[in-house]
Amino acid sequence: MMTTLPLSRSAQGAAGGPSRQLYMLLREAPDCAQATAYLQRRLAEAAAQPPAWSGEFAGLEAWLELRARTRAEELRQYQAARLEGAPRRHFATLAQARRFLCVQAPGLLVEGAWLHVVLDHWRQPAFMPLVKLYLDYLGKGVPATNHVAQVRQVLAVQGCNNWQELEDGGFVQGAIRLALASAGERYLPEMLGYQLAVPDQPAAQPSLLHELAELGVALPAPPQSDTIVLNVLRALLGGDEPAQVTDFLMRLELGYALGRIGLQTLPATPEDGAPQDPPAPGAIAAMFAAPPAGTAAAAGDGGSEAAAVEEPRAILRHAFPADEHAWETITSDLGLLEAQIAACASKAEAMTMLARHMGPAAHHQPLGLMAARVYSQLFALA
């Protein structure tokens, strides 16, 4: 009934091919040399794909407008059919949905990773929308809205723990995402093109996300970004020479093609009359994220009086205890981060330091979440 790629328990799958090996390496720490070598091989593969749009910037704008209209119409038709009693299109059973999650897990666990490089450009107006986009993926440091933290919870709840046994092809997209994060500035046009490809990937399809939610699986949808990328391109290319614009757009096209390599296929339409699992109780409500910690909905009554009289604390504090043993008393990562922030001589220095803790390997962990919260506050003051 379904055509998702199978998991592999072969010796080759256990040892891991080049994509799996790079994925596991870059999940722990960046490696620019290996990331660059991998991207060069994948870009050669991307160059063989037919172009998605024709013409220069105007052709890209027209293609994106057509894609948006087509998507909206497809979703309208899907919703109308479901309201008329049509069965789910992608998943007949929760077991099939779980298998799909396993196949998509490597890419989902590094959501937004390709955008990490933009944090270095937080003061440049052209890049500010991309910084905001990356912070959206990070949930601005709130665990309930951090995409990777959400995916990790979904995989754990659904028992999708065997994704590491996928064949090497199942790690291609995840490796590309991490390689773009690790290689940095050199691949900025390709990174923007990759962002344009994200809405075309299986786990971004609205009808599929709806059916997952219907079965009790609340997978986060990627932020809407086409307009953001177009505005960034207008700002970046406005003053360039025609030849430079043409070269940039060619590389943008290659980045889009990167997002089409090694995709794990969408589930096939279930057979007519196939038995379907009933919707999970309250599943549709699970599509909405819980209120962030610290909001009125999440806050309890305890400690409210103390909070009311407590003076607001500055984001950056440059006064630190003079006691020579003060640094030795810092035992937790969070305390150390706070001390590092306090020791920064300027906002720019603090932003650079915080960005190091907001990479794909750490932004969903306690230290990275705190770094993202502080970074978001400082960025809002820019």
C-alpha positions as a Markdown table, in Angstrom:
| # | Residue | x | y | z |
|---|---|---|---|---|
| 1 | Met | 0.0 | 0.0 | 0.0 |
| 2 | Met | 2.8 | 2.5 | 0.7 |
| 3 | Thr | 6.0 | 3.2 | -1.1 |
| 4 | Thr | 8.3 | 4.8 | 1.5 |
| 5 | Leu | 11.8 | 3.5 | 1.3 |
| 6 | Pro | 12.6 | 0.6 | 3.6 |
| 7 | Leu | 14.9 | 0.6 | 6.5 |
| 8 | Ser | 18.0 | -1.4 | 6.1 |
| 9 | Arg | 19.8 | -3.7 | 8.6 |
| 10 | Ser | 22.4 | -4.8 | 6.1 |
| 11 | Ala | 26.1 | -4.7 | 6.9 |
| 12 | Gln | 26.5 | -1.8 | 4.5 |
| 13 | Gly | 23.8 | 0.2 | 6.3 |
| 14 | Ala | 25.3 | -0.5 | 9.7 |
| 15 | Ala | 28.8 | 0.6 | 8.6 |
| 16 | Gly | 27.4 | 3.7 | 6.8 |
| 17 | Gly | 28.2 | 5.2 | 3.5 |
| 18 | Pro | 29.6 | 8.7 | 2.8 |
| 19 | Ser | 26.4 | 10.6 | 3.5 |
| 20 | Arg | 25.7 | 8.8 | 6.7 |
| 21 | Gln | 29.3 | 9.2 | 7.9 |
| 22 | Leu | 29.3 | 12.9 | 7.2 |
| 23 | Tyr | 25.9 | 13.4 | 8.8 |
| 24 | Met | 27.0 | 11.7 | 12.0 |
| 25 | Leu | 30.2 | 13.7 | 12.0 |
| 26 | Leu | 28.6 | 17.1 | 11.4 |
| 27 | Arg | 25.9 | 16.5 | 14.0 |
| 28 | Glu | 28.6 | 16.6 | 16.6 |
| 29 | Ala | 30.8 | 19.5 | 15.3 |
| 30 | Pro | 31.3 | 21.5 | 12.0 |
| 31 | Asp | 34.1 | 20.4 | 9.6 |
| 32 | Cys | 34.4 | 22.9 | 6.8 |
| 33 | Ala | 36.8 | 20.8 | 4.7 |
| 34 | Gln | 34.7 | 17.6 | 4.6 |
| 35 | Ala | 31.5 | 19.6 | 4.2 |
| 36 | Thr | 32.9 | 21.5 | 1.2 |
| 37 | Ala | 34.2 | 18.3 | -0.5 |
| 38 | Tyr | 30.7 | 16.7 | 0.0 |
| 39 | Leu | 28.9 | 19.8 | -1.3 |
| 40 | Gln | 31.1 | 19.9 | -4.4 |
| 41 | Arg | 30.2 | 16.3 | -5.3 |
| 42 | Arg | 26.5 | 16.9 | -4.7 |
| 43 | Leu | 26.5 | 20.2 | -6.7 |
| 44 | Ala | 28.0 | 18.3 | -9.7 |
| 45 | Glu | 25.0 | 16.0 | -9.4 |
| 46 | Ala | 22.6 | 19.0 | -9.0 |
| 47 | Ala | 24.0 | 20.5 | -12.2 |
| 48 | Ala | 22.7 | 17.6 | -14.2 |
| 49 | Gln | 19.1 | 18.4 | -13.3 |
| 50 | Pro | 16.9 | 20.4 | -15.6 |
| 51 | Pro | 16.3 | 24.0 | -14.5 |
| 52 | Ala | 13.2 | 24.7 | -12.4 |
| 53 | Trp | 12.5 | 28.2 | -13.9 |
| 54 | Ser | 13.5 | 30.0 | -17.1 |
| 55 | Gly | 14.9 | 33.5 | -17.5 |
| 56 | Glu | 16.6 | 35.7 | -15.0 |
| 57 | Phe | 15.1 | 37.2 | -11.8 |
| 58 | Ala | 11.7 | 37.8 | -13.4 |
| 59 | Gly | 11.5 | 34.2 | -14.4 |
| 60 | Leu | 12.1 | 33.1 | -10.8 |
| 61 | Glu | 9.4 | 35.5 | -9.5 |
| 62 | Ala | 6.9 | 34.1 | -12.0 |
| 63 | Trp | 7.8 | 30.5 | -11.1 |
| 64 | Leu | 7.4 | 31.1 | -7.4 |
| 65 | Glu | 4.0 | 32.8 | -8.0 |
| 66 | Leu | 2.8 | 29.9 | -10.1 |
| 67 | Arg | 4.1 | 27.4 | -7.5 |
| 68 | Ala | 2.2 | 29.2 | -4.7 |
| 69 | Arg | -1.1 | 29.3 | -6.8 |
| 70 | Thr | -0.7 | 25.6 | -7.7 |
| 71 | Arg | -0.1 | 24.6 | -4.0 |
| 72 | Ala | -3.1 | 26.6 | -2.8 |
| 73 | Glu | -5.3 | 25.0 | -5.4 |
| 74 | Glu | -4.1 | 21.5 | -4.5 |
| 75 | Leu | -4.7 | 22.1 | -0.8 |
| 76 | Arg | -8.2 | 23.5 | -1.6 |
| 77 | Gln | -9.1 | 20.4 | -3.6 |
| 78 | Tyr | -7.7 | 18.2 | -0.9 |
| 79 | Gln | -9.7 | 19.9 | 1.9 |
| 80 | Ala | -12.8 | 19.8 | -0.2 |
| 81 | Ala | -12.5 | 16.1 | -0.8 |
| 82 | Arg | -11.9 | 15.4 | 2.8 |
| 83 | Leu | -14.9 | 17.4 | 3.8 |
| 84 | Glu | -16.9 | 15.3 | 1.4 |
| 85 | Gly | -15.8 | 12.1 | 3.2 |
| 86 | Ala | -12.7 | 11.1 | 1.2 |
| 87 | Pro | -10.3 | 8.9 | 3.1 |
| 88 | Arg | -6.7 | 10.1 | 4.0 |
| 89 | Arg | -4.6 | 10.4 | 0.9 |
| 90 | His | -1.1 | 9.5 | 2.4 |
| 91 | Phe | -1.5 | 7.3 | 5.5 |
| 92 | Ala | -4.1 | 4.7 | 6.1 |
| 93 | Thr | -2.6 | 3.7 | 9.4 |
| 94 | Leu | -0.5 | 5.1 | 12.2 |
| 95 | Ala | 2.1 | 2.4 | 11.5 |
| 96 | Gln | 2.6 | 3.8 | 8.0 |
| 97 | Ala | 2.9 | 7.3 | 9.4 |
| 98 | Arg | 5.6 | 6.1 | 11.8 |
| 99 | Arg | 7.5 | 4.5 | 9.0 |
| 100 | Phe | 7.5 | 7.7 | 7.1 |
| 101 | Leu | 8.8 | 9.5 | 10.2 |
| 102 | Cys | 11.7 | 7.1 | 10.4 |
| 103 | Val | 12.6 | 7.7 | 6.7 |
| 104 | Gln | 12.4 | 11.5 | 7.1 |
| 105 | Ala | 14.1 | 11.6 | 10.5 |
| 106 | Pro | 17.7 | 12.5 | 9.4 |
| 107 | Gly | 16.6 | 15.6 | 7.6 |
| 108 | Leu | 14.0 | 16.6 | 10.2 |
| 109 | Leu | 16.5 | 16.4 | 13.0 |
| 110 | Val | 18.6 | 19.2 | 11.4 |
| 111 | Glu | 15.7 | 21.5 | 10.4 |
| 112 | Gly | 16.9 | 25.0 | 9.6 |
| 113 | Ala | 20.6 | 24.0 | 9.9 |
| 114 | Trp | 21.5 | 25.5 | 6.5 |
| 115 | Leu | 20.6 | 29.0 | 7.7 |
| 116 | His | 23.1 | 29.1 | 10.6 |
| 117 | Val | 25.7 | 31.1 | 8.6 |
| 118 | Val | 23.3 | 34.1 | 8.4 |
| 119 | Leu | 23.8 | 34.8 | 12.2 |
| 120 | Asp | 27.1 | 36.4 | 11.3 |
| 121 | His | 25.2 | 39.1 | 9.3 |
| 122 | Trp | 22.7 | 40.2 | 11.9 |
| 123 | Arg | 23.7 | 43.9 | 11.5 |
| 124 | Gln | 23.1 | 43.9 | 7.7 |
| 125 | Pro | 19.5 | 44.9 | 6.7 |
| 126 | Ala | 19.5 | 42.5 | 3.7 |
| 127 | Phe | 20.1 | 39.5 | 6.0 |
| 128 | Met | 17.9 | 40.4 | 8.9 |
| 129 | Pro | 14.9 | 38.5 | 7.5 |
| 130 | Leu | 17.0 | 35.4 | 7.2 |
| 131 | Val | 18.2 | 35.8 | 10.8 |
| 132 | Lys | 14.5 | 36.0 | 11.9 |
| 133 | Leu | 13.8 | 32.9 | 9.8 |
| 134 | Tyr | 16.5 | 30.9 | 11.5 |
| 135 | Leu | 15.3 | 32.1 | 14.9 |
| 136 | Asp | 11.8 | 30.9 | 13.9 |
| 137 | Tyr | 13.3 | 27.4 | 13.3 |
| 138 | Leu | 14.9 | 27.7 | 16.7 |
| 139 | Gly | 11.7 | 28.8 | 18.4 |
| 140 | Lys | 13.7 | 31.8 | 19.7 |
| 141 | Gly | 15.0 | 29.5 | 22.3 |
| 142 | Val | 11.6 | 28.2 | 23.6 |
| 143 | Pro | 11.7 | 24.3 | 23.6 |
| 144 | Ala | 8.0 | 24.0 | 22.8 |
| 145 | Thr | 8.6 | 25.8 | 19.5 |
| 146 | Asn | 12.1 | 24.7 | 18.6 |
| 147 | His | 11.7 | 22.6 | 15.5 |
| 148 | Val | 14.4 | 20.1 | 16.3 |
| 149 | Ala | 13.2 | 19.7 | 19.9 |
| 150 | Gln | 9.7 | 19.1 | 18.6 |
| 151 | Val | 10.9 | 16.5 | 16.1 |
| 152 | Arg | 12.9 | 14.7 | 18.8 |
| 153 | Gln | 9.9 | 14.5 | 21.0 |
| 154 | Val | 7.7 | 13.2 | 18.2 |
| 155 | Leu | 10.2 | 10.5 | 17.3 |
| 156 | Ala | 10.5 | 9.4 | 20.9 |
| 157 | Val | 6.8 | 9.3 | 21.5 |
| 158 | Gln | 6.1 | 7.4 | 18.2 |
| 159 | Gly | 8.9 | 4.9 | 18.9 |
| 160 | Cys | 10.8 | 5.9 | 15.7 |
| 161 | Asn | 14.2 | 5.0 | 17.1 |
| 162 | Asn | 15.6 | 2.9 | 14.3 |
| 163 | Trp | 16.1 | 5.7 | 11.8 |
| 164 | Gln | 19.9 | 5.3 | 12.1 |
| 165 | Glu | 19.6 | 2.0 | 10.3 |
| 166 | Leu | 18.5 | 3.7 | 7.1 |
| 167 | Glu | 20.6 | 3.0 | 4.0 |
| 168 | Asp | 23.1 | 5.7 | 3.0 |
| 169 | Gly | 20.6 | 7.4 | 0.6 |
| 170 | Gly | 18.3 | 8.2 | 3.6 |
| 171 | Phe | 21.0 | 10.6 | 4.9 |
| 172 | Val | 21.6 | 12.6 | 1.8 |
| 173 | Gln | 19.3 | 15.5 | 2.6 |
| 174 | Gly | 20.4 | 15.6 | 6.2 |
| 175 | Ala | 24.1 | 15.6 | 5.2 |
| 176 | Ile | 23.4 | 18.4 | 2.6 |
| 177 | Arg | 21.7 | 20.5 | 5.3 |
| 178 | Leu | 24.6 | 20.1 | 7.8 |
| 179 | Ala | 27.2 | 20.6 | 5.0 |
| 180 | Leu | 25.7 | 24.0 | 4.1 |
| 181 | Ala | 25.8 | 25.0 | 7.8 |
| 182 | Ser | 29.4 | 23.9 | 8.1 |
| 183 | Ala | 30.8 | 25.3 | 4.9 |
| 184 | Gly | 29.6 | 28.8 | 5.6 |
| 185 | Glu | 30.0 | 31.9 | 3.5 |
| 186 | Arg | 31.3 | 30.2 | 0.4 |
| 187 | Tyr | 27.9 | 28.7 | -0.4 |
| 188 | Leu | 25.6 | 31.6 | 0.4 |
| 189 | Pro | 23.8 | 31.6 | -3.1 |
| 190 | Glu | 23.3 | 27.8 | -2.9 |
| 191 | Met | 22.0 | 28.2 | 0.7 |
| 192 | Leu | 19.3 | 30.6 | -0.5 |
| 193 | Gly | 18.4 | 28.3 | -3.4 |
| 194 | Tyr | 18.1 | 25.4 | -1.0 |
| 195 | Gln | 15.7 | 27.5 | 1.1 |
| 196 | Leu | 13.5 | 27.8 | -2.0 |
| 197 | Ala | 13.5 | 24.0 | -2.2 |
| 198 | Val | 12.2 | 23.3 | 1.3 |
| 199 | Pro | 8.5 | 23.7 | 0.5 |
| 200 | Asp | 8.9 | 21.0 | -2.2 |
| 201 | Gln | 10.2 | 18.4 | 0.2 |
| 202 | Pro | 7.9 | 15.7 | 1.5 |
| 203 | Ala | 7.7 | 16.7 | 5.1 |
| 204 | Ala | 6.6 | 20.2 | 4.2 |
| 205 | Gln | 3.4 | 19.2 | 2.3 |
| 206 | Pro | 0.3 | 20.6 | 4.1 |
| 207 | Ser | -1.9 | 17.6 | 3.3 |
| 208 | Leu | 0.7 | 15.2 | 4.7 |
| 209 | Leu | 1.2 | 17.3 | 7.8 |
| 210 | His | -2.6 | 17.4 | 8.3 |
| 211 | Glu | -2.9 | 13.6 | 8.1 |
| 212 | Leu | 0.0 | 13.2 | 10.5 |
| 213 | Ala | -1.8 | 15.5 | 13.0 |
| 214 | Glu | -5.1 | 13.6 | 12.4 |
| 215 | Leu | -3.2 | 10.4 | 13.5 |
| 216 | Gly | -1.9 | 12.2 | 16.6 |
| 217 | Val | 1.6 | 13.2 | 15.2 |
| 218 | Ala | 2.1 | 17.0 | 15.5 |
| 219 | Leu | 5.1 | 17.6 | 13.2 |
| 220 | Pro | 6.0 | 21.3 | 12.8 |
| 221 | Ala | 5.6 | 22.9 | 9.4 |
| 222 | Pro | 8.5 | 24.9 | 8.0 |
| 223 | Pro | 8.1 | 28.7 | 8.1 |
| 224 | Gln | 6.8 | 30.4 | 4.9 |
| 225 | Ser | 9.9 | 31.8 | 3.2 |
| 226 | Asp | 9.4 | 32.5 | -0.5 |
| 227 | Thr | 8.7 | 36.2 | 0.0 |
| 228 | Ile | 11.6 | 36.4 | 2.5 |
| 229 | Val | 14.1 | 34.9 | 0.0 |
| 230 | Leu | 12.8 | 37.2 | -2.9 |
| 231 | Asn | 13.3 | 40.3 | -0.7 |
| 232 | Val | 16.7 | 39.2 | 0.3 |
| 233 | Leu | 17.7 | 38.6 | -3.3 |
| 234 | Arg | 16.4 | 42.0 | -4.3 |
| 235 | Ala | 18.5 | 43.6 | -1.6 |
| 236 | Leu | 21.6 | 41.6 | -2.4 |
| 237 | Leu | 21.5 | 41.9 | -6.2 |
| 238 | Gly | 20.2 | 45.5 | -6.6 |
| 239 | Gly | 23.5 | 47.1 | -7.2 |
| 240 | Asp | 25.4 | 44.3 | -8.9 |
| 241 | Glu | 26.6 | 44.1 | -12.5 |
| 242 | Pro | 24.5 | 41.9 | -14.8 |
| 243 | Ala | 27.2 | 39.3 | -15.1 |
| 244 | Gln | 27.4 | 39.0 | -11.3 |
| 245 | Val | 23.6 | 38.7 | -11.0 |
| 246 | Thr | 23.6 | 36.0 | -13.7 |
| 247 | Asp | 26.3 | 34.0 | -11.8 |
| 248 | Phe | 24.5 | 34.4 | -8.5 |
| 249 | Leu | 21.2 | 33.2 | -10.0 |
| 250 | Met | 22.9 | 30.2 | -11.6 |
| 251 | Arg | 24.3 | 29.2 | -8.2 |
| 252 | Leu | 20.8 | 29.8 | -6.7 |
| 253 | Glu | 19.4 | 27.3 | -9.2 |
| 254 | Leu | 22.0 | 24.8 | -8.1 |
| 255 | Gly | 21.1 | 25.3 | -4.5 |
| 256 | Tyr | 17.5 | 24.6 | -5.4 |
| 257 | Ala | 18.5 | 21.5 | -7.2 |
| 258 | Leu | 20.4 | 20.4 | -4.0 |
| 259 | Gly | 17.1 | 20.3 | -2.2 |
| 260 | Arg | 15.8 | 17.8 | -4.8 |
| 261 | Ile | 18.6 | 15.3 | -4.5 |
| 262 | Gly | 18.0 | 12.1 | -2.6 |
| 263 | Leu | 14.5 | 12.9 | -1.4 |
| 264 | Gln | 12.6 | 10.0 | 0.2 |
| 265 | Thr | 9.4 | 9.6 | -1.8 |
| 266 | Leu | 6.0 | 10.5 | -0.6 |
| 267 | Pro | 3.7 | 7.7 | 0.6 |
| 268 | Ala | 1.6 | 6.3 | -2.2 |
| 269 | Thr | -2.2 | 6.9 | -2.1 |
| 270 | Pro | -3.7 | 4.1 | 0.0 |
| 271 | Glu | -5.8 | 1.6 | -2.1 |
| 272 | Asp | -9.5 | 2.3 | -2.4 |
| 273 | Gly | -11.4 | 0.6 | 0.5 |
| 274 | Ala | -8.2 | 0.0 | 2.5 |
| 275 | Pro | -9.0 | 0.0 | 6.3 |
| 276 | Gln | -8.0 | 3.3 | 7.9 |
| 277 | Asp | -7.1 | 4.0 | 11.5 |
| 278 | Pro | -9.6 | 6.4 | 13.1 |
| 279 | Pro | -8.4 | 9.9 | 14.0 |
| 280 | Ala | -6.6 | 10.2 | 17.3 |
| 281 | Pro | -8.7 | 11.8 | 20.1 |
| 282 | Gly | -7.9 | 15.5 | 20.2 |
| 283 | Ala | -5.4 | 15.1 | 17.4 |
| 284 | Ile | -6.3 | 18.3 | 15.5 |
| 285 | Ala | -5.7 | 20.4 | 18.6 |
| 286 | Ala | -2.2 | 18.9 | 18.9 |
| 287 | Met | -1.3 | 20.9 | 15.7 |
| 288 | Phe | -1.1 | 24.0 | 17.8 |
| 289 | Ala | 2.0 | 24.5 | 19.9 |
| 290 | Ala | 1.8 | 24.8 | 23.7 |
| 291 | Pro | 2.1 | 28.4 | 25.0 |
| 292 | Pro | 5.8 | 29.3 | 25.6 |
| 293 | Ala | 7.1 | 29.2 | 29.1 |
| 294 | Gly | 6.7 | 32.5 | 30.9 |
| 295 | Thr | 3.5 | 33.5 | 29.2 |
| 296 | Ala | 0.3 | 34.2 | 31.2 |
| 297 | Ala | -1.1 | 30.9 | 30.1 |
| 298 | Ala | 1.9 | 28.9 | 31.2 |
| 299 | Ala | 2.7 | 30.8 | 34.4 |
| 300 | Gly | 1.5 | 29.5 | 37.8 |
| 301 | Asp | 0.5 | 31.5 | 40.8 |
| 302 | Gly | 3.5 | 30.7 | 42.9 |
| 303 | Gly | 6.2 | 33.4 | 43.0 |
| 304 | Ser | 4.0 | 36.0 | 41.3 |
| 305 | Glu | 4.5 | 38.5 | 44.1 |
| 306 | Ala | 8.2 | 38.1 | 44.1 |
| 307 | Ala | 8.3 | 38.5 | 40.3 |
| 308 | Ala | 6.3 | 41.7 | 40.5 |
| 309 | Val | 8.8 | 43.4 | 42.8 |
| 310 | Glu | 12.0 | 42.0 | 41.2 |
| 311 | Glu | 13.9 | 44.6 | 39.1 |
| 312 | Pro | 14.3 | 43.7 | 35.4 |
| 313 | Arg | 17.8 | 42.5 | 34.7 |
| 314 | Ala | 19.8 | 43.8 | 31.8 |
| 315 | Ile | 20.5 | 41.4 | 29.0 |
| 316 | Leu | 24.2 | 42.2 | 29.0 |
| 317 | Arg | 25.8 | 42.8 | 32.5 |
| 318 | His | 29.4 | 43.9 | 32.7 |
| 319 | Ala | 29.6 | 43.8 | 36.5 |
| 320 | Phe | 30.9 | 40.4 | 37.7 |
| 321 | Pro | 32.0 | 39.5 | 41.3 |
| 322 | Ala | 35.6 | 40.5 | 42.0 |
| 323 | Asp | 36.2 | 37.4 | 44.1 |
| 324 | Glu | 39.0 | 35.4 | 42.6 |
| 325 | His | 37.1 | 32.2 | 43.2 |
| 326 | Ala | 33.9 | 33.5 | 41.5 |
| 327 | Trp | 34.6 | 31.7 | 38.2 |
| 328 | Glu | 35.3 | 28.5 | 40.1 |
| 329 | Thr | 31.8 | 28.6 | 41.5 |
| 330 | Ile | 30.2 | 28.3 | 38.0 |
| 331 | Thr | 29.5 | 24.6 | 37.6 |
| 332 | Ser | 26.7 | 24.5 | 35.1 |
| 333 | Asp | 26.8 | 25.2 | 31.4 |
| 334 | Leu | 24.0 | 27.7 | 31.8 |
| 335 | Gly | 25.9 | 29.6 | 34.5 |
| 336 | Leu | 29.0 | 29.6 | 32.4 |
| 337 | Leu | 27.1 | 31.0 | 29.4 |
| 338 | Glu | 25.7 | 33.8 | 31.6 |
| 339 | Ala | 29.2 | 34.5 | 32.8 |
| 340 | Gln | 30.5 | 34.6 | 29.2 |
| 341 | Ile | 27.8 | 37.0 | 28.3 |
| 342 | Ala | 28.6 | 39.2 | 31.2 |
| 343 | Ala | 32.3 | 39.2 | 30.2 |
| 344 | Cys | 31.6 | 40.4 | 26.6 |
| 345 | Ala | 32.8 | 44.0 | 26.0 |
| 346 | Ser | 30.1 | 44.8 | 23.4 |
| 347 | Lys | 26.8 | 43.6 | 21.9 |
| 348 | Ala | 28.6 | 42.5 | 18.8 |
| 349 | Glu | 31.0 | 40.3 | 20.8 |
| 350 | Ala | 28.1 | 38.8 | 22.7 |
| 351 | Met | 26.2 | 38.0 | 19.4 |
| 352 | Thr | 29.3 | 36.3 | 17.9 |
| 353 | Met | 29.7 | 34.2 | 21.1 |
| 354 | Leu | 26.1 | 33.3 | 21.3 |
| 355 | Ala | 26.0 | 32.3 | 17.6 |
| 356 | Arg | 28.6 | 29.6 | 18.3 |
| 357 | His | 26.1 | 27.9 | 20.7 |
| 358 | Met | 23.3 | 28.1 | 18.2 |
| 359 | Gly | 24.6 | 25.6 | 15.6 |
| 360 | Pro | 22.7 | 22.5 | 14.5 |
| 361 | Ala | 24.4 | 20.3 | 17.1 |
| 362 | Ala | 23.5 | 22.4 | 20.1 |
| 363 | His | 20.6 | 24.9 | 19.5 |
| 364 | His | 17.9 | 22.4 | 20.8 |
| 365 | Gln | 20.0 | 21.6 | 24.0 |
| 366 | Pro | 19.6 | 23.6 | 27.2 |
| 367 | Leu | 22.8 | 25.7 | 26.5 |
| 368 | Gly | 21.8 | 26.4 | 22.9 |
| 369 | Leu | 18.2 | 27.2 | 23.9 |
| 370 | Met | 19.4 | 29.8 | 26.4 |
| 371 | Ala | 21.8 | 31.2 | 23.8 |
| 372 | Ala | 19.0 | 31.5 | 21.3 |
| 373 | Arg | 16.7 | 33.3 | 23.8 |
| 374 | Val | 19.4 | 35.9 | 24.6 |
| 375 | Tyr | 20.4 | 36.3 | 21.0 |
| 376 | Ser | 16.7 | 36.9 | 20.1 |
| 377 | Gln | 16.4 | 39.6 | 22.7 |
| 378 | Leu | 19.6 | 41.3 | 21.5 |
| 379 | Phe | 18.6 | 41.0 | 17.9 |
| 380 | Ala | 15.2 | 42.6 | 18.6 |
| 381 | Leu | 17.1 | 45.6 | 19.9 |
| 382 | Ala | 19.1 | 45.9 | 16.7 |
